[in-house]
Amino acid sequence: KMAGSSAPWIGSAYLFLQSTCKTIVLPSLYESSQKKPCVFKALKQALEDSTGSRNGVDMLKVHCSHPHLIVQLKFCKRENCRQFLRSYREGALQKSLQSHLQIFLATTMVPLEVELKAGSENLDKMLKDEDHCLECIYREKPDRLPDEEIMELEKCLKSLMLHQSTNNNVAGKDCSSLKAPSRPHPPQGSSLPTQVTFIFQGQQFDNRTITPDDHQKFAKSVSKKWKQVGRSLQKSCRALRDPVIDNLALEYDREGLYEQAYQMLLRFIQSEGKKATIGRLIAALEENSLVSLAEELLGLHSSEDCS
């Protein structure tokens, strides 16, 4: 049936990964904003090695299910899938992933247990029957597109490759090699991914989402300049486009500057979701000469009057 079908060959499988070293917990590493790019890059490189092609297999989702890291894979060509199965059966995929994790995490060898499933079928039990494995994977059609997190990491990796095409042996200690450039927010009209880190005053900071504490400190200290900050944010946030900011000023005039600033930033957070990052807010503060408030939000000094 596979051979006679005119439809493209597409299949899906799940790769289960678990470190047998108690001090290395893969789901915890992937959940860390600092280590996630390193783990992702190791996965990407090992999968490329297994198929001999940069586009041989796609990652659709990485699930953290302690103690396992579960990678949902999509194959678009039978031959690529066949090469992957051979690499997996011979242990080459496992060795490649261990090696890349060691390099990018700057650690000792990461001992791994691996398991491959397609639906309810455990493919480890039938690896010698390659055609049967292919049939199982082919029957399991992907149930999703690559999720937002994967797409962001992929874009960061492509950006890295453009800028470091001659450096194929990046030390694991420098995970920032996979992190986005230092611009804290994308220019107007851009659909660039959320960046992992940003640079402020020569220091590198985690580009986390804005917290309730950040929100309150901003509203308390920004004073009359909240509208200027809002207009800086509106360059990359549709929810703050004119006349929204002026309407907020009128609507919350009686409540005062604190509430006006609070409601403006609330609009930004609600609209942007995970992309409402501290890096974008810091960039807007810098643009309006509110460096002292930016320093306070980043914990560089105690609270000051930044009005």
Solvent accessible surface area in square Angstrom, and as a share of the most:
residue,aa,sasa,rsa
1,K,221,0.94
2,M,38,0.17
3,A,90,0.69
4,G,72,0.70
5,S,48,0.31
6,S,122,0.79
7,A,61,0.48
8,P,99,0.62
9,W,26,0.09
10,I,48,0.24
11,G,0,0.00
12,S,4,0.03
13,A,1,0.01
14,Y,61,0.23
15,L,2,0.01
16,F,37,0.16
17,L,1,0.01
18,Q,47,0.21
19,S,13,0.08
20,T,73,0.42
21,C,42,0.25
22,K,195,0.83
23,T,122,0.71
24,I,19,0.10
25,V,56,0.32
26,L,2,0.01
27,P,0,0.00
28,S,52,0.34
29,L,36,0.18
30,Y,4,0.02
31,E,102,0.46
32,S,38,0.24
33,S,48,0.31
34,Q,71,0.32
35,K,73,0.31
36,K,38,0.16
37,P,1,0.01
38,C,5,0.03
39,V,1,0.01
40,F,0,0.00
41,K,20,0.09
42,A,0,0.00
43,L,3,0.01
44,K,26,0.11
45,Q,54,0.24
46,A,1,0.01
47,L,7,0.03
48,E,34,0.15
49,D,80,0.42
50,S,6,0.04
51,T,3,0.02
52,G,67,0.64
53,S,41,0.27
54,R,143,0.52
55,N,120,0.62
56,G,2,0.02
57,V,10,0.06
58,D,52,0.27
59,M,6,0.03
60,L,1,0.01
61,K,55,0.23
62,V,7,0.04
63,H,55,0.25
64,C,45,0.27
65,S,55,0.35
66,H,105,0.47
67,P,68,0.43
68,H,56,0.25
69,L,1,0.00
70,I,23,0.12
71,V,0,0.00
72,Q,3,0.01
73,L,0,0.00
74,K,45,0.19
75,F,0,0.00
76,C,55,0.33
77,K,129,0.55
78,R,82,0.30
79,E,96,0.43
80,N,21,0.11
81,C,0,0.00
82,R,52,0.19
83,Q,70,0.31
84,F,0,0.00
85,L,2,0.01
86,R,98,0.36
87,S,14,0.09
88,Y,15,0.06
89,R,88,0.32
90,E,123,0.55
91,G,19,0.18
92,A,48,0.37
93,L,3,0.01
94,Q,52,0.23
95,K,143,0.60
96,S,20,0.13
97,L,2,0.01
98,Q,27,0.12
99,S,45,0.29
100,H,30,0.13
101,L,3,0.01
102,Q,64,0.28
103,I,76,0.38
104,F,19,0.08
105,L,15,0.08
106,A,50,0.39
107,T,48,0.28
108,T,101,0.59
109,M,99,0.44
110,V,0,0.00
111,P,48,0.30
112,L,9,0.05
113,E,98,0.44
114,V,37,0.21
115,E,50,0.23
116,L,0,0.00
117,K,60,0.26
118,A,2,0.01
119,G,38,0.37
120,S,117,0.75
121,E,62,0.28
122,N,35,0.18
123,L,0,0.00
124,D,52,0.27
125,K,170,0.72
126,M,33,0.15
127,L,26,0.13
128,K,197,0.84
129,D,72,0.38
130,E,24,0.11
131,D,81,0.42
132,H,65,0.29
133,C,1,0.00
134,L,1,0.00
135,E,72,0.32
136,C,2,0.01
137,I,0,0.00
138,Y,40,0.15
139,R,135,0.49
140,E,67,0.30
141,K,106,0.45
142,P,32,0.20
143,D,112,0.58
144,R,94,0.34
145,L,145,0.72
146,P,47,0.29
147,D,26,0.14
148,E,80,0.36
149,E,48,0.22
150,I,1,0.01
151,M,93,0.41
152,E,32,0.14
153,L,8,0.04
154,E,33,0.15
155,K,89,0.38
156,C,7,0.04
157,L,5,0.03
158,K,128,0.54
159,S,34,0.22
160,L,17,0.09
161,M,65,0.29
162,L,146,0.73
163,H,143,0.64
164,Q,61,0.27
165,S,80,0.52
166,T,132,0.77
167,N,72,0.37
168,N,127,0.65
169,N,132,0.68
170,V,12,0.07
171,A,63,0.49
172,G,7,0.06
173,K,179,0.76
174,D,67,0.35
175,C,20,0.12
176,S,39,0.25
177,S,15,0.09
178,L,3,0.01
179,K,21,0.09
180,A,14,0.10
181,P,81,0.51
182,S,59,0.38
183,R,131,0.48
184,P,23,0.14
185,H,24,0.11
186,P,21,0.13
187,P,62,0.39
188,Q,129,0.57
189,G,73,0.71
190,S,39,0.25
191,S,95,0.61
192,L,92,0.46
193,P,16,0.10
194,T,32,0.19
195,Q,14,0.06
196,V,27,0.15
197,T,5,0.03
198,F,1,0.00
199,I,68,0.35
200,F,2,0.01
201,Q,99,0.44
202,G,72,0.69
203,Q,90,0.40
204,Q,89,0.39
205,F,32,0.14
206,D,50,0.26
207,N,12,0.06
208,R,80,0.29
209,T,65,0.38
210,I,15,0.08
211,T,49,0.28
212,P,107,0.67
213,D,80,0.41
214,D,6,0.03
215,H,10,0.04
216,Q,100,0.44
217,K,67,0.29
218,F,0,0.00
219,A,3,0.02
220,K,157,0.67
221,S,13,0.08
222,V,0,0.00
223,S,27,0.17
224,K,158,0.67
225,K,61,0.26
226,W,3,0.01
227,K,60,0.25
228,Q,83,0.37
229,V,0,0.00
230,G,0,0.00
231,R,90,0.33
232,S,6,0.04
233,L,5,0.02
234,Q,27,0.12
235,K,78,0.33
236,S,26,0.17
237,C,0,0.00
238,R,194,0.71
239,A,32,0.25
240,L,0,0.00
241,R,78,0.28
242,D,96,0.50
243,P,83,0.52
244,V,33,0.19
245,I,0,0.00
246,D,58,0.30
247,N,78,0.40
248,L,2,0.01
249,A,17,0.13
250,L,140,0.70
251,E,111,0.50
252,Y,46,0.17
253,D,94,0.49
254,R,237,0.87
255,E,103,0.46
256,G,28,0.27
257,L,70,0.35
258,Y,92,0.35
259,E,42,0.19
260,Q,12,0.05
261,A,0,0.00
262,Y,59,0.22
263,Q,30,0.13
264,M,0,0.00
265,L,0,0.00
266,L,49,0.24
267,R,95,0.35
268,F,0,0.00
269,I,44,0.22
270,Q,127,0.56
271,S,56,0.36
272,E,37,0.16
273,G,41,0.40
274,K,136,0.58
275,K,69,0.29
276,A,2,0.01
277,T,2,0.01
278,I,0,0.00
279,G,0,0.00
280,R,13,0.05
281,L,0,0.00
282,I,0,0.00
283,A,12,0.09
284,A,1,0.01
285,L,0,0.00
286,E,74,0.33
287,E,90,0.40
288,N,20,0.11
289,S,88,0.57
290,L,6,0.03
291,V,58,0.33
292,S,34,0.22
293,L,0,0.00
294,A,0,0.00
295,E,34,0.15
296,E,10,0.04
297,L,9,0.04
298,L,26,0.13
299,G,63,0.61
300,L,63,0.31
301,H,55,0.25
302,S,90,0.58
303,S,76,0.49
304,E,86,0.38
305,D,124,0.64
306,C,10,0.06
307,S,88,0.56
